[in-house]
Amino acid sequence: MMLNKLFIIALPLLVTLGVCRADDVVIPMDPWPPWKLVDPHTWEVDPRGIDNRLIDALLLAYSRDFDPDIRANYRGYPWKRCLDMMEKGEADLISGVLKSPEREQYLLFLEPPYKTRSAKVFYLRKGEGQRVQGYEDLYDLRIGIQAGVRYFEPFDDDPRLRKEEAGDDLSNLRKLQYGRVDAVISTETQADYLIATQGLNDEFDKASYRYDYDLPVYFALSRQSSYVRYYSQLSSTVADLAEEGVFEDIIADYFRNLTGP
């Protein structure tokens, strides 16, 4: 299956709202910007999230070969409720999920993963990015971290580091902006999204030192879904799109447009 990458990136959204049709794929989504843009007050799903674009690409490619009437029906819920719906068969397809033995009891993971890497990045004030060129340079800094979040070893349990907690990434970035900490650690995609949407692009630099690691992220089907019988076709479609770099292009295009030239 040869697909036009540019067309996939600019594809129209395959979304239905309201009453489900027989061919609707029910997809629960939790608030996790910029991957899933869900209003935690109204639970409305903004179709401009990255995961929406990835799923739309998957379903568009699948519909070309197997089911031209398939449509996505996005529904916003807390993450625990999303997983509960998948376990009970109240939803069909979920994105942004990590594989575990417990989840494999009620989910069928589409192979291969559509995202395989993640990065923890240190942010410093503008012009100071070169201060952290290796792990040892962190010992001279006050580092903002998010309460309850683990990042990587040995960073998480290193008693020699000076770490200051905040409730969320944006609070940490504000502390960095006003000089209350020297650096902030965050998952790169989340911090880049906040920096761009809060108009902070001219405030920070990324350190030369970063921590990249393998993190396979999957689409998965509920084992109770009627679409389980199409598991092979859906996995084949995911494999084709991954091989052609379509998922990578969609993600890169999102952040390129977000941050500008």
Contacts in CASP RR format, 6 or more apart in sequence:
PFRMAT RR
TARGET T0000
AUTHOR 0000-0000-0000
METHOD contacts of the structure
MODEL  1
MMLNKLFIIALPLLVTLGVCRADDVVIPMDPWPPWKLVDPHTWEVDPRGI
DNRLIDALLLAYSRDFDPDIRANYRGYPWKRCLDMMEKGEADLISGVLKS
PEREQYLLFLEPPYKTRSAKVFYLRKGEGQRVQGYEDLYDLRIGIQAGVR
YFEPFDDDPRLRKEEAGDDLSNLRKLQYGRVDAVISTETQADYLIATQGL
NDEFDKASYRYDYDLPVYFALSRQSSYVRYYSQLSSTVADLAEEGVFEDI
IADYFRNLTGP
1 61 0 8 1.000
1 64 0 8 1.000
1 65 0 8 1.000
1 237 0 8 1.000
1 240 0 8 1.000
2 244 0 8 1.000
3 61 0 8 1.000
3 240 0 8 1.000
3 241 0 8 1.000
3 244 0 8 1.000
3 246 0 8 1.000
5 244 0 8 1.000
5 245 0 8 1.000
5 246 0 8 1.000
5 249 0 8 1.000
8 57 0 8 1.000
8 60 0 8 1.000
8 61 0 8 1.000
8 241 0 8 1.000
8 246 0 8 1.000
8 249 0 8 1.000
8 250 0 8 1.000
9 53 0 8 1.000
9 57 0 8 1.000
9 246 0 8 1.000
9 249 0 8 1.000
9 250 0 8 1.000
9 253 0 8 1.000
11 53 0 8 1.000
11 56 0 8 1.000
11 57 0 8 1.000
11 60 0 8 1.000
12 56 0 8 1.000
13 47 0 8 1.000
13 52 0 8 1.000
13 56 0 8 1.000
13 72 0 8 1.000
14 56 0 8 1.000
14 59 0 8 1.000
14 60 0 8 1.000
14 63 0 8 1.000
14 70 0 8 1.000
14 71 0 8 1.000
14 72 0 8 1.000
15 47 0 8 1.000
15 52 0 8 1.000
15 56 0 8 1.000
15 71 0 8 1.000
15 72 0 8 1.000
15 73 0 8 1.000
15 74 0 8 1.000
16 24 0 8 1.000
16 71 0 8 1.000
16 72 0 8 1.000
16 73 0 8 1.000
17 73 0 8 1.000
18 73 0 8 1.000
20 26 0 8 1.000
20 73 0 8 1.000
21 69 0 8 1.000
21 71 0 8 1.000
23 67 0 8 1.000
23 69 0 8 1.000
23 70 0 8 1.000
23 71 0 8 1.000
24 71 0 8 1.000
24 72 0 8 1.000
24 73 0 8 1.000
25 59 0 8 1.000
25 70 0 8 1.000
25 71 0 8 1.000
25 72 0 8 1.000
25 73 0 8 1.000
25 92 0 8 1.000
25 93 0 8 1.000
25 227 0 8 1.000
26 73 0 8 1.000
26 75 0 8 1.000
26 85 0 8 1.000
26 90 0 8 1.000
26 91 0 8 1.000
26 92 0 8 1.000
26 93 0 8 1.000
27 55 0 8 1.000
27 72 0 8 1.000
27 73 0 8 1.000
27 74 0 8 1.000
27 75 0 8 1.000
27 91 0 8 1.000
27 92 0 8 1.000
27 93 0 8 1.000
27 94 0 8 1.000
27 95 0 8 1.000
28 75 0 8 1.000
28 76 0 8 1.000
28 77 0 8 1.000
28 81 0 8 1.000
28 82 0 8 1.000
28 85 0 8 1.000
28 86 0 8 1.000
28 91 0 8 1.000
28 94 0 8 1.000
29 36 0 8 1.000
29 38 0 8 1.000
29 45 0 8 1.000
29 51 0 8 1.000
29 52 0 8 1.000
29 74 0 8 1.000
29 75 0 8 1.000
29 76 0 8 1.000
29 77 0 8 1.000
29 82 0 8 1.000
29 95 0 8 1.000
30 36 0 8 1.000
30 38 0 8 1.000
30 76 0 8 1.000
30 77 0 8 1.000
30 78 0 8 1.000
30 79 0 8 1.000
30 81 0 8 1.000
30 82 0 8 1.000
31 37 0 8 1.000
31 38 0 8 1.000
31 39 0 8 1.000
31 40 0 8 1.000
32 38 0 8 1.000
32 79 0 8 1.000
32 96 0 8 1.000
33 49 0 8 1.000
33 190 0 8 1.000
33 193 0 8 1.000
34 49 0 8 1.000
34 50 0 8 1.000
34 189 0 8 1.000
34 190 0 8 1.000
34 193 0 8 1.000
34 254 0 8 1.000
34 258 0 8 1.000
35 49 0 8 1.000
35 50 0 8 1.000
35 51 0 8 1.000
35 95 0 8 1.000
35 96 0 8 1.000
35 189 0 8 1.000
36 45 0 8 1.000
36 49 0 8 1.000
36 50 0 8 1.000
36 51 0 8 1.000
36 52 0 8 1.000
36 95 0 8 1.000
37 45 0 8 1.000
37 46 0 8 1.000
37 48 0 8 1.000
37 49 0 8 1.000
37 52 0 8 1.000
38 44 0 8 1.000
38 45 0 8 1.000
38 46 0 8 1.000
38 76 0 8 1.000
39 46 0 8 1.000
43 75 0 8 1.000
43 76 0 8 1.000
43 77 0 8 1.000
44 76 0 8 1.000
45 52 0 8 1.000
45 74 0 8 1.000
45 75 0 8 1.000
45 76 0 8 1.000
46 52 0 8 1.000
47 74 0 8 1.000
49 254 0 8 1.000
50 250 0 8 1.000
50 251 0 8 1.000
50 254 0 8 1.000
51 95 0 8 1.000
51 96 0 8 1.000
52 72 0 8 1.000
52 74 0 8 1.000
53 250 0 8 1.000
53 254 0 8 1.000
54 95 0 8 1.000
54 114 0 8 1.000
54 247 0 8 1.000
54 250 0 8 1.000
54 251 0 8 1.000
55 72 0 8 1.000
55 93 0 8 1.000
55 95 0 8 1.000
55 219 0 8 1.000
56 72 0 8 1.000
57 241 0 8 1.000
57 246 0 8 1.000
57 247 0 8 1.000
57 250 0 8 1.000
58 219 0 8 1.000
58 234 0 8 1.000
58 237 0 8 1.000
58 238 0 8 1.000
58 241 0 8 1.000
59 70 0 8 1.000
59 71 0 8 1.000
59 72 0 8 1.000
61 237 0 8 1.000
61 240 0 8 1.000
61 241 0 8 1.000
61 246 0 8 1.000
62 70 0 8 1.000
62 233 0 8 1.000
62 234 0 8 1.000
62 237 0 8 1.000
63 69 0 8 1.000
63 70 0 8 1.000
65 233 0 8 1.000
65 237 0 8 1.000
66 230 0 8 1.000
66 233 0 8 1.000
67 230 0 8 1.000
75 91 0 8 1.000
76 82 0 8 1.000
77 85 0 8 1.000
82 91 0 8 1.000
82 94 0 8 1.000
83 94 0 8 1.000
83 103 0 8 1.000
84 90 0 8 1.000
85 91 0 8 1.000
85 222 0 8 1.000
86 94 0 8 1.000
86 106 0 8 1.000
86 107 0 8 1.000
86 220 0 8 1.000
86 222 0 8 1.000
87 106 0 8 1.000
87 222 0 8 1.000
87 224 0 8 1.000
88 224 0 8 1.000
89 222 0 8 1.000
89 223 0 8 1.000
89 224 0 8 1.000
89 225 0 8 1.000
91 222 0 8 1.000
91 225 0 8 1.000
92 221 0 8 1.000
92 222 0 8 1.000
92 225 0 8 1.000
92 226 0 8 1.000
92 227 0 8 1.000
93 219 0 8 1.000
93 220 0 8 1.000
93 221 0 8 1.000
93 222 0 8 1.000
93 225 0 8 1.000
93 227 0 8 1.000
94 107 0 8 1.000
94 219 0 8 1.000
94 220 0 8 1.000
94 222 0 8 1.000
95 114 0 8 1.000
95 218 0 8 1.000
95 219 0 8 1.000
96 115 0 8 1.000
96 217 0 8 1.000
96 218 0 8 1.000
96 219 0 8 1.000
97 103 0 8 1.000
97 107 0 8 1.000
97 109 0 8 1.000
97 217 0 8 1.000
97 218 0 8 1.000
97 219 0 8 1.000
97 220 0 8 1.000
98 215 0 8 1.000
98 216 0 8 1.000
98 217 0 8 1.000
98 218 0 8 1.000
99 109 0 8 1.000
99 216 0 8 1.000
99 218 0 8 1.000
103 220 0 8 1.000
106 222 0 8 1.000
106 223 0 8 1.000
106 224 0 8 1.000
107 220 0 8 1.000
107 221 0 8 1.000
107 222 0 8 1.000
107 223 0 8 1.000
108 220 0 8 1.000
108 221 0 8 1.000
108 222 0 8 1.000
108 223 0 8 1.000
108 228 0 8 1.000
108 231 0 8 1.000
109 218 0 8 1.000
109 219 0 8 1.000
109 220 0 8 1.000
110 218 0 8 1.000
110 219 0 8 1.000
110 220 0 8 1.000
110 221 0 8 1.000
110 231 0 8 1.000
110 234 0 8 1.000
110 235 0 8 1.000
110 238 0 8 1.000
111 218 0 8 1.000
111 235 0 8 1.000
111 238 0 8 1.000
111 239 0 8 1.000
112 216 0 8 1.000
112 238 0 8 1.000
112 239 0 8 1.000
112 242 0 8 1.000
113 216 0 8 1.000
113 217 0 8 1.000
113 218 0 8 1.000
113 242 0 8 1.000
114 217 0 8 1.000
114 218 0 8 1.000
114 219 0 8 1.000
114 238 0 8 1.000
114 241 0 8 1.000
114 242 0 8 1.000
114 247 0 8 1.000
115 215 0 8 1.000
115 216 0 8 1.000
115 217 0 8 1.000
115 247 0 8 1.000
115 251 0 8 1.000
116 214 0 8 1.000
116 215 0 8 1.000
116 216 0 8 1.000
116 217 0 8 1.000
117 212 0 8 1.000
117 213 0 8 1.000
117 214 0 8 1.000
117 215 0 8 1.000
118 187 0 8 1.000
118 188 0 8 1.000
118 189 0 8 1.000
118 212 0 8 1.000
118 213 0 8 1.000
118 215 0 8 1.000
119 187 0 8 1.000
119 188 0 8 1.000
119 210 0 8 1.000
119 211 0 8 1.000
119 212 0 8 1.000
119 213 0 8 1.000
120 151 0 8 1.000
120 152 0 8 1.000
120 155 0 8 1.000
120 185 0 8 1.000
120 186 0 8 1.000
120 187 0 8 1.000
120 188 0 8 1.000
120 210 0 8 1.000
120 211 0 8 1.000
120 213 0 8 1.000
121 185 0 8 1.000
121 186 0 8 1.000
121 187 0 8 1.000
121 188 0 8 1.000
121 191 0 8 1.000
121 206 0 8 1.000
121 207 0 8 1.000
121 210 0 8 1.000
121 211 0 8 1.000
122 132 0 8 1.000
122 138 0 8 1.000
122 143 0 8 1.000
122 183 0 8 1.000
122 184 0 8 1.000
122 185 0 8 1.000
122 206 0 8 1.000
122 207 0 8 1.000
122 209 0 8 1.000
122 210 0 8 1.000
123 173 0 8 1.000
123 176 0 8 1.000
123 183 0 8 1.000
123 184 0 8 1.000
123 185 0 8 1.000
123 186 0 8 1.000
123 191 0 8 1.000
123 195 0 8 1.000
123 204 0 8 1.000
123 205 0 8 1.000
123 206 0 8 1.000
123 207 0 8 1.000
124 131 0 8 1.000
124 132 0 8 1.000
124 176 0 8 1.000
124 182 0 8 1.000
124 183 0 8 1.000
124 204 0 8 1.000
124 205 0 8 1.000
124 206 0 8 1.000
124 207 0 8 1.000
125 176 0 8 1.000
125 177 0 8 1.000
125 179 0 8 1.000
125 203 0 8 1.000
125 204 0 8 1.000
125 205 0 8 1.000
126 202 0 8 1.000
126 203 0 8 1.000
126 204 0 8 1.000
126 205 0 8 1.000
127 205 0 8 1.000
128 205 0 8 1.000
129 205 0 8 1.000
129 206 0 8 1.000
129 207 0 8 1.000
129 208 0 8 1.000
130 207 0 8 1.000
130 208 0 8 1.000
131 137 0 8 1.000
131 140 0 8 1.000
131 141 0 8 1.000
131 182 0 8 1.000
131 183 0 8 1.000
131 207 0 8 1.000
132 138 0 8 1.000
132 141 0 8 1.000
132 183 0 8 1.000
132 207 0 8 1.000
132 208 0 8 1.000
132 209 0 8 1.000
133 207 0 8 1.000
133 208 0 8 1.000
133 209 0 8 1.000
134 208 0 8 1.000
134 209 0 8 1.000
135 154 0 8 1.000
135 155 0 8 1.000
135 209 0 8 1.000
137 209 0 8 1.000
138 155 0 8 1.000
138 161 0 8 1.000
138 183 0 8 1.000
138 209 0 8 1.000
139 160 0 8 1.000
139 161 0 8 1.000
140 182 0 8 1.000
141 162 0 8 1.000
141 181 0 8 1.000
141 182 0 8 1.000
141 183 0 8 1.000
142 162 0 8 1.000
142 163 0 8 1.000
142 164 0 8 1.000
142 180 0 8 1.000
142 181 0 8 1.000
142 182 0 8 1.000
142 183 0 8 1.000
143 161 0 8 1.000
143 162 0 8 1.000
143 163 0 8 1.000
143 164 0 8 1.000
143 181 0 8 1.000
143 182 0 8 1.000
143 183 0 8 1.000
143 184 0 8 1.000
143 185 0 8 1.000
144 163 0 8 1.000
144 164 0 8 1.000
144 165 0 8 1.000
144 166 0 8 1.000
144 172 0 8 1.000
144 175 0 8 1.000
144 176 0 8 1.000
144 181 0 8 1.000
144 183 0 8 1.000
144 184 0 8 1.000
144 185 0 8 1.000
145 151 0 8 1.000
145 163 0 8 1.000
145 164 0 8 1.000
145 165 0 8 1.000
145 166 0 8 1.000
145 172 0 8 1.000
145 184 0 8 1.000
145 185 0 8 1.000
146 165 0 8 1.000
146 166 0 8 1.000
146 167 0 8 1.000
146 168 0 8 1.000
146 169 0 8 1.000
146 172 0 8 1.000
146 186 0 8 1.000
147 165 0 8 1.000
147 166 0 8 1.000
147 167 0 8 1.000
148 165 0 8 1.000
150 156 0 8 1.000
151 185 0 8 1.000
151 211 0 8 1.000
152 211 0 8 1.000
152 213 0 8 1.000
155 161 0 8 1.000
155 185 0 8 1.000
155 211 0 8 1.000
164 175 0 8 1.000
164 180 0 8 1.000
164 181 0 8 1.000
166 172 0 8 1.000
166 175 0 8 1.000
169 184 0 8 1.000
169 186 0 8 1.000
169 190 0 8 1.000
169 191 0 8 1.000
169 194 0 8 1.000
170 194 0 8 1.000
170 198 0 8 1.000
172 181 0 8 1.000
172 184 0 8 1.000
172 186 0 8 1.000
173 184 0 8 1.000
173 191 0 8 1.000
173 194 0 8 1.000
173 195 0 8 1.000
173 198 0 8 1.000
173 200 0 8 1.000
173 203 0 8 1.000
173 204 0 8 1.000
175 181 0 8 1.000
175 184 0 8 1.000
176 182 0 8 1.000
176 183 0 8 1.000
176 184 0 8 1.000
176 203 0 8 1.000
176 204 0 8 1.000
177 200 0 8 1.000
177 203 0 8 1.000
177 204 0 8 1.000
183 207 0 8 1.000
184 191 0 8 1.000
188 206 0 8 1.000
188 210 0 8 1.000
189 255 0 8 1.000
192 255 0 8 1.000
192 258 0 8 1.000
192 259 0 8 1.000
193 258 0 8 1.000
194 200 0 8 1.000
195 201 0 8 1.000
195 203 0 8 1.000
195 204 0 8 1.000
196 258 0 8 1.000
196 259 0 8 1.000
197 258 0 8 1.000
201 259 0 8 1.000
219 234 0 8 1.000
219 238 0 8 1.000
221 227 0 8 1.000
221 228 0 8 1.000
221 231 0 8 1.000
221 234 0 8 1.000
222 228 0 8 1.000
227 234 0 8 1.000
241 247 0 8 1.000
END
